[in-house]
Amino acid sequence: MSLIETRTVTLNHAVDGPAEAPAILFSNSLGANLAMWQPQADYFKGRYRVVRYDQRGHGDSAVPAGPYSFAALGDDALALADALGIDRFHFVGLSMGGMTALGLALDHPERLLSVTAANCVAGLPPEGRQTWDDRITAVRANGLEPLLDATLERWFTAPTRAARPAQMAAVRAMVAATPLEGYLGCCGAIKALDYAARLGEITVPMLFVAGTHDMGTPAAAMREMHAAVAGSEYVELDAAHVSNLERPDAFNAALDAFLARH
């Protein structure tokens, strides 16, 4: 892992795999960092140039003043690709990273070989925006510690939490280490998310990955997104919110098959 100065922000990133291979950029969820993609890096690095990065305000990337926007988060991904000399690439994002993926698919299709959006939504109803306002208020007052247990409960099913205590401890520590202002800045981006009406404009090859047990970004909502994007593909995994970590083998197999077609 290393820091790289881009035209937008300093980003922590890791690159694995052959320099001449097709590139995949992996984008993290709110409260996570590039470590969440380790199972995918291990799987794909033999055949792809795997680029993982910490979104702004997360991990070891810089923490600009917030709130942020998905236009800015998408531009960060493009700036990273530019800094690494990558013209076109596959983009894979989960939750906040999936929302970043939607913005790239809509506004920068010329840079994309394909887009995979996992466990995300394209917009929020008014009550959803209030939920994020409430979270911002709570986190600003009390930090992230009070949210950690509930976060793990949303991210993983109960059987997985019980069976993998070491992994749960690592994920908990990852969330706890997220810079507070970065977390809040990204909450601001999510609160303003408004791509739902534009999904029909997407023309790049698109894969949606949902979790059957995901309460935060329900599979039903992801099926609606899939229906709105002509020619898109849809996979539903036996997982909660962070499907790539809960079911890495199934996630990797679905992504591998999709990438092979594009």
N, C-alpha and C positions, 0 to 999 in steps of 0.2 A: 504494500500500500504506500502511496505517496501523494503529496500535494502537487497540484498543477495550477498555474495561473491561467485562467481563460479570460476571454474578453468580457465576461459578465461577473464572475466570482471565482474565488479560489476553491477548488474542489478536491476532496480526497478521493482517490480512485485506485483500482487494482486491475491489472491487465494480465490475462493468461491466454496461452494458445499461440498458434502460428500467426506472425504478423501479416502474412499474405492471405489468410483465410477470411471468409465473410465474417463481419463483426456483428456481435449481439451486445447491445447496451441494456443492462439490468438496473432498474430504478426502484428504490426502496419505498416502504410504506411510512406513514407518520409514526414517529417514535422509534424507528429502526435505523439500521445503517447497512452498508454493503455486505456485512457478514451474513445477513439473512439469505443471501443468494449463494452461499458456499456449496450446497448440494448441486446447484445448477452449474456453477463454475467447474466443479470436479467432473461432472458428467459431460459437459460440452467442450471443454478446453482442448481436447484432442483433435477436434474438427472445426472449431470456430475460434475467432479472436474474441474472447470473452472480456467485456469491459464492465466492471461494477463500479458504482460511485455512490458517495453519500450525497443525497440531495442537500441543497443549501440549508443551513441551520441544523444539520444533522451530523452525527458522527464527528469526524475531524474536519469537515468542510467549514468554510467561513460562515459567520452568522451576521448577515446584513440586517439593518433595521427593517422591521416588518410594518404592516402585513405584506405578505408576498401574493403573487398571482400565478395561475397556471401558465399564463403567457410567459412569465419570467422563468418558471421552473422548466418549461419546454425549451426556452432559449438557452438555459444552462446546459441542457443535454446536447443541443446543437453546438454550443461553444466548446464543450468537452470533445465532441467528435472532431471539430475543426482543429483543436489543439493537438489531437492525436493523429491528424492526417487522414481521417475517415470520412469519405464522401457520403456513401449510402450505407445503411445499417438496418438490422432487425432491432426492434425496440420492445422490451418486455418490462412491464410494470405491474405492481400489485398495490391495491388500495390507492393511496395517494399517488404512487407510481403509475397505477392504471389510469388515473385521471390525467396525469401528465401525458400518458400515451395517447389518450383521446385528443388532447389539444394538439399534439404533434401530428396525428393523423388528419386532423381538420385543417391545420394551418401550414404544415410543412411536408406535404405528401411526397414532394420531389426528393426528399432526403431518406425516405424509408423504403426498405425492401419488404417489410411486413411489420405489423404491430400486434402485440399480445397484451390484452388488458385483463387482469385477473382481479377478482374480488373487489369490484369498484362500482360506483354509480356515475351517472352523467349529470345529475342535478339534484337539488334538494327542495322539498316542499317548504312552505313558510315555517312549519313547526320544526323542520329539520334545521333550519337556520337558527332558530331559537335555542335548540339543543347545543349547537356549536357556540353560540354566545354564552350560554351557561357554562360550557366547559372552559372557554377562555377565561371567564371570570374566576372560576374555581382554581384553575391552574395558576393564574397570576397571583391569587391569594395564598395558595397552599402548596404549590409545586406539584411535581408528578407523582410523588410517593403515594398519595391517597388513591391514585388511579391504577396502580400496578396490578392488584389482584383482579379487578374488573377487566383490565386489558387482557390478561392471560385467559380469563374465562370467555371473552369474546373471540380471541384469536385461535383457541384450540378446544376441541371437544373434551369432555370430562375424562373419557378413557385414555386419551393421549396425555393429558396432564398427569394422570395417575401413573402412567407407564413410563414416563420420561422425565423424572425429576431433575436430572442434570441439565437437559435441554431447557426445561422451564426456568431453571435458575439463570441460565445464560441469557435467555430472552428477557427475563425480568431485569437483569443487570443492563442489558442493551437499552431498554426503554428508559430506565432510571438515569442513564448517562446522557440522554439527549439534552442538548442545551435548551434551557427554558425559553429563551427568546426565539430560538429557531423553531421550537415546537409551536409556540404561539403564532409566529409568522406564517407557518404552514396551515394552522387552524384557520387563519384569515383567508387563505386561498380556498380551502375546502368550503368554508361558509359561503363564498361567492360563486361556487361552481355552477355553471349554467350552460352545459353542452347538449342537453337532451333534445332540444328542438333542431339541432344541427346534425344529428347523427346520420341522417340520410345523405349528407354531403360526402361522407367518407368513401373513398374509392380504393384505398390501399388494402392489400390482403390483411384480414383481421381475424384474430382468434380471441374469443371470450372464454375465460376459465372461471367457473363458479364453484362454490362450496355448498353442498346440500344442507349443511348445518350452520351456514353463515347467517347470523342474525343482523349484522351491521350492514352488509350489502347483499341482500337476499338473492338467491338463485332466480326467483321469479322476476326480479328487476333486471337481472342480467339477461334473462331470456328475452325480455322486451327490448333491450339494447341490441341483442343479436338480430331480432326480427327487423329492427330499424335500419340495419346496415346490410345492404344487398351483398350477397355472396360471402358474408362472414361465416365463421365456423364457431361452434359452441361445444364446450366440454364441461361436464359437471362431476366434481370429485367428492368422495366421501370425506369431507373435511369441513372445518369451520372457516374462519376468516383468512388465516395465513396458510393457504392451501399448499404452497410450494415447500413449506417446512413440515407440515403435518403429513402430507402424502407426496414426498419428493419423487418416488419412483413413478407414480402415476402422472404427476405433473411433468416430469422430464419426458416421459414417453409421449404424452400428448403434444408437448411443445416440439419435440424432435420430429414427429410425423408432420406437423404443420410446417416447420421450417424447411423440411425436405422438399415440400411442394413449392417453395417460393425462394 
